[in-house]
């Protein structure tokens, strides 16, 4: 499949598409299956590259993987679990950072784990130091070798007390996946509490884990001796749903997103309405549409859950280029997330970036010389351009811009979009877009 797409823009996206399980949950639930002594069944699984990557990594470790694309049912059997070498893990992982999350479960089940060099989207600081610090605190020994990091747990893993300076989704997942079989009690303060985290906790509880979540972002895990497999239906991908909603706004379209869930998108829906978009919630999804009137400028600040999530920011910025007036967006989660706006400016958008915190609170990037606030002036007609995709969410946002622009754009590097957007090319065609590989 070609890694570029020619997009004939200037047409509203109209029609219905379906969204399945959340990328940011499904991959972690697949890792959680390593902890179970019996097979696990995960349902509502999307056909995305991250699922293929994790499936390959699990197969490499002896896990039996069966995936029915039509039903979205994934079965994982750990009866023949085994170790793998770093070179093979690196070959299968590519730029994914998933191998770091395998470490806790593998230390429990096999007594050892390996981490090759890890990649990921270049949107900000995502060091594995947080993960290694947690694993070491649990009792893991980390040894640097030529092929990567080798971890062992000669004395087993034991419960810890830990607090994050900033709620980290990945590090919270690491702690949960390690603590459930660690001896004793683990407490985590200032944890991430995103819906995907809560769904992971529900999954682990089905496996036999004992986990309590308090209202002050504290999580307590009582270690157990053994976990069984699970049968779980994944929550819908709220990021993908929000991306299609933003596409409806930017293209003056009307999209019904089957599977979208109101309870996981409350903050997004509030912002969508403030901008001037309309939506209708039904029992099986949400209809997002442009009402035909001017979109309104807003002041927006990203934050950890229950705030406006950072992954919604990029597609919403594209829609804000079509709002009448000045919009202000303050990014507080990833310091380099506005890199994608360079392409928008090339297409005619007026976006100015600032190092100052332009939100209602100071954030950790305010004194670190990062351009993490944006002022968007609109509405500005977007014109076609040749664009290179920078990262997953920025890539889909560029695609939205190309769909809204007059003329034919070439969007290159779109393979990265397959990581988190299931069959997005077919969905674009279903919505009336004119795209050609």
N, C-alpha and C positions, 0 to 999 in steps of 0.2 A: 504494500500500500504506500502510495506517495506521501511524502512528508510535507506537502504544501497543498493549499486549497485556493482556487480562484473563486472569489465571491463577488457576484453582481449585486450591489447593494441598492438601497433606496426603496425597498419594498417592505411593507409591514409583515411581521410574522403572525400568522393566523392559523389556529387549529389546535389539536390536542396531542400531547406527548405524555409518556409515563416515566416516572422516576422510581427507582427501586432503592435498595439498602444504602446506608451512608458509608462512603469510602472511609471516613475517619473512625468508623466503628467496626466495619466488617473485617478489615485487616487485623485489628487487635483481637477480635473474637476468634479469628482463625489461630492466632498465636496462643490464645487461652486454651484451645483444644489440647495443646501439648501437656497441660497440667492434668488432664483426665485419664483415668485408667481404662475407661470404656469409650466407644466411639461417640462423636459429637455430630449433631446435625444443625446447620445454620441455614435459615431460609430467607428469601427475599434478597439474595445475593446478586449484585449487578455484574455484568460482563465488562469489567474494566481491567486495565493493565495491572493495577496494584493487586488485584485478586490473583492474577496469573503469576505475578512475582512471588507472592507469599505461598501460593500453591507449589511453585517450583522449589522454594526454600524448604517447605515442609516435606515434600517428596524426597529431597536430598537428605533429610534427616530420618528417612524410613517411614514417614506417615503415609498411609493410604488415602488418596484424595480422589473423590468422585464428585463431579459437578454437572448438574443438569441445567444447561443454559436456558431452556424453555421455561422451566419452573422456578429457576433461581435457587434450587436446593443443593447444598454442598455438604457432603459427608466426609468426616475426618477420623481416621482410625490410627491410634498411636501404639498399637500392639507391638510393632516392630521398630520402635524408636531407636535411633543410633546417632553417633556423632558424625560430623562432616568436617572436611578441611577448609581452611580459610580461602584458598584459591577458588574452589568450587562455589563456595558461598558468594564470593565477590562476583563470579561469572553470572550467577543467577540473580543476585540482588541489583546489579547495575547501580543506579544512583539512589536506590531506596535506602532509607534508614531503618527499615524494619528489623534487620539482624540484631540491633542492640536490644530490642524488646524480647527476642528469643532467649536472652541470656538467663534471666531469672528462672523461667520454666525448665530450661535445659540443665541448669545447675541442680535443680531439685530432682529431676528425673534421671540425669546421667552423671552428674557430678562435675561436668565440664562444659565449656562453651567457647566459641571463637567469634571475634569481630574483625572483619576486614575493614579497609578504608571505606568510609561512608560518605555519600553525596547528599542529594536533595535539592529542592528549589532554592535559588539564591535570593531570598527575600529578606534575610536577616540572620542574626546570630543564632544558630541552632547547635551549639556544641554538645558533644556526647559526654562532656565532663560531668554534667548533672547526673546522668545515668550511671556513670562509673562511680561517682561519689556515693550514690544510693546503694549500689551493689556491694561496694567495699564496706560500707557501714553495716550491711546485713551479714558480712563475714566472708565475702568473696575475695580471692587473691587474684590480682591482675598482673600478668607478665607480658612485656613487650617483646615480640619476635619479629623477624623480617616479614612474615606474611600477615601480621596483624597482632591483635591483642588476644591472649589466651587467658581464660578465667577458670578458676577451680574453687572448690569450697571444701577444703580438707576437714573442717570441723563443723560442716553444715551451715545453714543460714538461720539467723536468729532475729526476732522482732526488734524494731528500732523506734526511736522518736525522731521525727524529722519535721522541718518547717521550710517552706519555700519563701524566698524573698518576693517572688512574683508567681502567681498561679500558672504552672506549666502543664499543658495537657499531656505531652509525651512523658514527662517525668512522673506525673501522677499515675499514668498507665504502667510505667515501669515499676513503681512502688506497689501497686495493686497486684500485678502479675507475680511479683516476688514474695510479697508478704503473706499471701493466702496459705502457702505451705511452710512458711518459716515458723520455727519454734517460738512460742510466746506471743505477746501482743505488740502490734505496730500501730503507732498513732502518727497521722500526718496533719499538719496545720497549714492553712492557706492553700488548700488543694484546689485544683481545677474541678468544676462541677458541671461542665457542659453536658447536654443530653446524651452525647455519645459516651461520656464517662459513666453516667448513670446506667446506660444500657449495658456497658461492660460489667458494672457492679451487679446488675440483675442476672447477667449470664453466669458470673462467678458464683453467685448465691445459688443458682440452680445446680451448680456443680458440687455444692456442699460447703462453700465458703461462708464465714461469719463476718459480715461487714456492716458497720453502722456509719451513717452520714449525719452530721449535726448541721444546724443552721448557720454556724459560724465558719463554714468551709473546712471543718475538721472531719477526718475519716479515721475510724478505728477498725483494725482488722485483727481478729483472733485466729492465729494459725491453727490449721487442722492437719491431721496426719495424711489424709488421702482425699482426692477429689475424683468425681466420676465425670462422664461426658455430659453434654447438655443438648437440649432441643430448643432452639430460640429463633424467633422472627425478628430480623433487624428493623430498627426504626428507619424511616425514609431519609434520604439525603437532603437535608434542609439547605445545604450550600448549593447543590445543583438546582433545587426548586427556586431559590432566590436568584440564581443566575438567569434562569429562563424568564423570571418575572421582570428583571432588569432589562432583558432583551425586548420584552413586550413594550416597556416604557420607551426605550431608546428608538425603536423602529415604528412607534405608534401602532402597535399590534394588539392582538387579543389571543392569549394562550391559556388553555386549560391544562394544568399540571396534575395529571392523575397520580395519586399517592401522596401529594403534598399534605402535611399535617399542621394544622393551625397551632396546636399546643407547643410545637417546637420552633415556631416562627413568629411569636408574638412581637418581639422588638422589630423584626424586619417589616412586618405588616404595618406597624405604626409609622415607620419611616416611609414606607411605600405610599401610604395614604397622605402623609404630610407633603410629600413631593407633588402630589396631585394624581397619583395612580388610583385605580379602582380595583377592588377584588371581591369575589363572591366565594364563600366557603361552602362546600357541599360535603356529603358523607364520604365521597371517594376522591376528593382533591380540592384544588383551589383554582379559580379562574382569575387570571391577572390581565388587566387591559388598560390601554390608554383611553381616557374619556373624550379626547378630541379637543380639550382646552389646554391653555398654557400650563406647563409644569412649573412648580414653584421652587425657588432656591431654599436651601436648608443649612443649618449648622449641625454637623454630625461628628460624633466621636466614637471610635471603635473601643471596645473593652472586652474583657473576659466575660463569660456568661454570668448573669443574665443580660449583659450589655449587647450592643450591636457588634456582631462578630466580624473580625478582620477579613474573613474570606468573603463576606458580602460587600466589602468596601469597594473593591476594584470594579465589579460590574455596575455598582450603583454610581460610581464616579462617571462612567460612560453615559449613563442616563442623565446625570446632572449637567453634562455639557449641553443638554437640550432644555434646561430650565431657564426661565427668564429672570436674570439677576445674578447676584454673587452667592455662591455656596462655599462653605468652609468645612473642610474635613480634617480632623485631627486623628492621626494613627498612633495608637499607644501600645500595640502588640508586637509588630515587626518594624524595625527601624528603616528598612529599605524597600518598603512595599510600594512606594510611589514611582519606582523606576519605570513602570509600564506607561506612565503618562507621557514619556518622550515621544512614543509613537502617536499618541492622541494629538499632541501638538503638531506633529508632522501632517496630521490629517485635518488640521484647522482648528482644533480645540484651543481654548485659552486657559491654560493651567499654570499657576505660579506656585512654586514650592518654597517653604520657609523652614528654618531651623527652630523657630520659636514654637512653643505650645500654643496653638490657637484654639484650644478647647476651654472648657470651664474648670479644668484642673491641670496642674503641672504633672508631667509624666517623666519616666526614667530616661527618656531620650532628650529632654530639654537642655541638658548641660553637656551633651555628648556630640554636638556638631553634626547631627543627622537632619536631613531635610524630611521631616515627618509630618508636616502640615501642608495642606493644599488649599488654594483659593481658585475656584472654577467660575469663570464668567461665561454666561450664556444668554440666549441660545446661539450656538455657532454651527452653521452647516458643516458637516464633515465631508471631506472629499477622499476619494480612493487613494490608496498608497500601497507600497510593498512593505510588509511588516514581518518582523522576526519575533516569534513567541519567546518571552523571557522565562516564564514559569507557568505552572498549571492554571491558577486563577487569573493571572494577568493575560495568559494566552486566550482563555475563553472571553475575557473582556475585550481583547483586541478583535476577536471574531465578532462580537456584538458591534463594535465600532465599524467594522467593515460592512456588516449587514445594514447599518444605519446610513452609511456614506453613499453619496452619489458616485456612480462609476464602478469600475471593476478593480478590486484589490487582490493582491496575492499575499496570503498569510502562510509563512513558512515555519517549520518546526512544530507543526500541529500535533505530531505524535505524542507530545507530552500531555495534551488535552485528554488523550485516551486513558491516562492514569486515573481520572476521576469523573469522566463524563461518558456514560454508557451509550454507545452507538450514536454519538452526537451528529454525525454526518447524515444518517438516516432520519434523525429527528428534525434536522434543518430542512430536509427535503419535504418531510410531512407537513411542515409549517409554511411551505410555499417559497422557501428561499431558493435562489438560483446559485448553486455551488457546483464546482467541477474540480476533480482531482487533477 
